[in-house]
């Protein structure tokens, strides 16, 4: 029969993180209490500093999240406003994890490039209120050894910062270059790209109680969904008509007709009595006849003029 002994040496498993304390009970028996916890880790998402052309043609620095699992590119509302980009109104749904959906209302087209302008591409970006939380979620220390920080696509990859863009698979695999290196005694991997080396991999983080997911998700309740539906389907309210608009509509209803080809014909409305023009008809006819006489001497111009009048 095996026996347990309090005098035995403490057992501490490899990679154990915690505390083991020793107390003496009232009966004089040694009591051992173990308090353990698991040191969590975080997966570092790849980021890069790139440049995007604003509405004035100048290249502005932005921080991008590289996501090979996204079929679309995204830009934050704040970044779009800062660059003063022209947006196009759309109304589409973007789905993500667990079929969550986000309604996209606008899209922009922009040109991005690397620092040396050796790479440049044009792409569409969906505009969203925010792409994700700060990347990384917590700062961490890292020793690059002989690896030069200047080679990095984001020199501050280990410091939390805002994300302006998300570059999806359309661009992600296009920017990859040969060259990959592992950082000694870590699980960080540096992959070469047109922006420089991007850092990714698992890193130890203490007190990380919230797993991070870069998914863009819109928490929409039923009431908000229905309100948005009626806003989309709502008929534009009738505009208030001024006096001139009413007069023009009445004139059209009384004077319009169709010719043999089906085209509308309507007499021109006048704000004032035509008599205010005076005897200008004779002058106009003389100028018209003068024009015809000049065109008769130039048959080519006469033909072009007649063809133009037929089209009008």
Residue pairs with C-beta under 8 A, 6 or more apart in sequence:
6 29
6 30
6 32
7 30
10 20
10 32
12 20
16 36
17 36
17 37
17 38
17 39
18 34
18 35
18 36
18 37
19 34
19 35
19 36
20 32
20 33
20 34
20 35
21 32
21 33
21 35
22 30
22 31
22 32
22 33
23 30
23 31
23 32
23 33
24 30
24 31
25 31
39 204
39 206
40 204
40 205
40 206
40 207
40 208
40 209
41 202
41 203
41 204
41 205
41 208
42 136
42 137
42 138
42 202
42 203
42 204
42 205
42 208
42 212
43 200
43 201
43 202
43 203
43 212
44 136
44 157
44 188
44 199
44 200
44 201
44 202
44 203
45 65
45 66
45 67
45 135
45 136
45 200
45 212
45 214
46 65
46 66
46 153
46 191
46 198
46 199
46 200
47 63
47 64
47 65
47 66
47 135
47 153
47 154
47 157
47 161
47 163
47 198
47 199
48 63
48 64
48 66
48 153
48 154
48 167
48 193
48 195
48 196
48 198
49 61
49 62
49 63
49 64
49 115
49 153
49 154
49 155
49 195
50 61
50 62
50 64
50 112
50 113
50 114
50 165
50 195
51 59
51 60
51 61
51 62
51 112
51 113
51 114
51 115
52 59
52 60
52 62
52 83
52 110
52 111
52 112
52 113
52 165
53 59
53 60
53 110
53 111
53 112
53 113
54 60
54 82
54 83
54 84
54 85
55 83
55 84
55 85
55 86
56 84
59 113
60 82
60 83
62 79
62 164
62 165
63 154
63 161
63 162
63 163
63 164
63 165
64 112
64 163
64 164
64 165
64 166
64 167
65 131
65 132
65 135
65 163
65 165
65 166
65 167
65 214
66 167
66 172
66 175
66 193
66 198
67 166
67 167
67 168
67 169
67 172
67 214
68 168
68 169
68 172
68 173
69 169
70 166
70 168
70 169
71 168
71 169
71 170
72 94
72 126
72 168
72 170
73 123
73 124
73 125
73 126
73 165
73 166
73 167
73 168
73 170
73 171
74 125
74 126
74 127
74 128
74 131
74 165
74 166
74 168
74 216
75 85
75 108
75 110
75 125
75 126
75 127
75 128
75 131
75 164
75 165
75 166
76 127
76 128
76 129
76 130
76 131
76 162
76 163
76 164
76 165
77 127
77 128
77 129
77 130
78 164
79 164
79 165
80 87
80 108
80 125
80 127
83 110
85 108
85 110
86 108
87 106
87 107
87 108
87 127
88 106
88 107
88 108
88 109
89 105
89 106
90 104
90 105
90 106
90 107
91 103
91 104
91 105
91 232
92 103
92 104
93 101
93 102
93 103
93 104
94 101
94 102
94 104
94 126
94 216
95 101
95 102
96 102
96 215
96 216
96 217
97 213
97 215
97 217
100 215
100 217
100 218
101 218
102 128
102 216
102 217
102 218
103 218
103 220
103 228
104 126
104 127
104 128
105 127
106 126
106 127
107 124
107 125
107 126
107 127
108 124
108 125
108 127
109 122
109 123
109 124
109 125
110 122
110 123
110 125
111 120
111 121
111 122
112 120
112 121
112 123
112 165
112 167
112 171
113 119
113 120
113 121
114 120
114 194
114 195
114 196
115 195
115 196
118 194
119 175
119 194
119 195
121 171
121 174
123 170
123 171
125 165
128 216
131 163
131 164
131 165
131 166
131 214
131 216
132 163
132 166
132 214
132 216
133 212
134 160
134 161
134 162
134 163
135 160
135 161
135 163
135 214
136 157
136 158
136 159
136 160
136 203
137 160
137 205
137 208
137 210
137 212
138 160
138 205
138 208
139 158
139 159
139 160
140 158
140 203
140 204
140 205
141 158
142 158
142 183
142 186
142 188
142 203
144 183
145 183
145 184
147 181
147 183
147 190
147 197
149 155
151 196
151 197
152 190
152 196
152 197
152 198
152 199
153 193
153 195
153 196
153 197
153 198
154 196
154 198
154 199
157 198
157 199
158 199
166 214
167 175
175 193
175 194
175 195
176 191
176 192
176 193
177 192
177 193
177 194
178 192
179 191
179 192
179 197
180 189
180 190
180 191
180 192
181 189
181 190
181 197
182 188
182 189
182 190
183 189
183 190
186 201
186 203
187 201
187 202
187 203
188 199
188 200
188 201
188 203
189 199
189 200
189 201
190 197
190 198
190 199
191 197
191 198
191 200
220 228
241 249
247 269
248 269
251 266
251 267
251 269
252 266
255 266
255 267
256 264
256 265
256 266
257 264
257 265
257 266
258 264
258 265
259 265
295 301
295 302
295 305
296 302
